């Protein structure tokens, strides 16, 4: 599973964030299925953190667009944070070939599934937050959802 320096550099350019602790990025890219086959840390803990950060950043983004009430913000934010919306963002970024999959996931081409892409993007958001703090995460994620 060990990523080489070039792979880390490539995805960091795509994400527009350079990790101080590369192990956070590696963990965020590692699916539970892979960790079940090769005992290691997986993206689970970063997914929960990333989900919370996504909600906050997307809410702020909606407010910057002029939406000021929950009734205006929530429907648009919910669309962006659904599996399909997150997967579209992950595809736009081009992160699928960096995801560390289990053998069954590889055989069934799950690396491009909405589920795997969305969970990985959530985990990456959590890892960025853990590594760089909220202000850096906010800047990076706003680019993902506004470009």
Secondary structure, 3 states (H helix, E strand, C coil): CCCCHHHHHHHHHHHCCCCCCHHHHHHHHECHHHHHHCCCCCCHHHHHHHHHHHHHHHHHHHHHCCCCCHHHHHHHHHHHHCHHHHHHHHHHHCCHHHCECCHHHHHCCHHHCHHHHHHHHHHHHHHHHHHHHHHHHHHHHHHHHHC
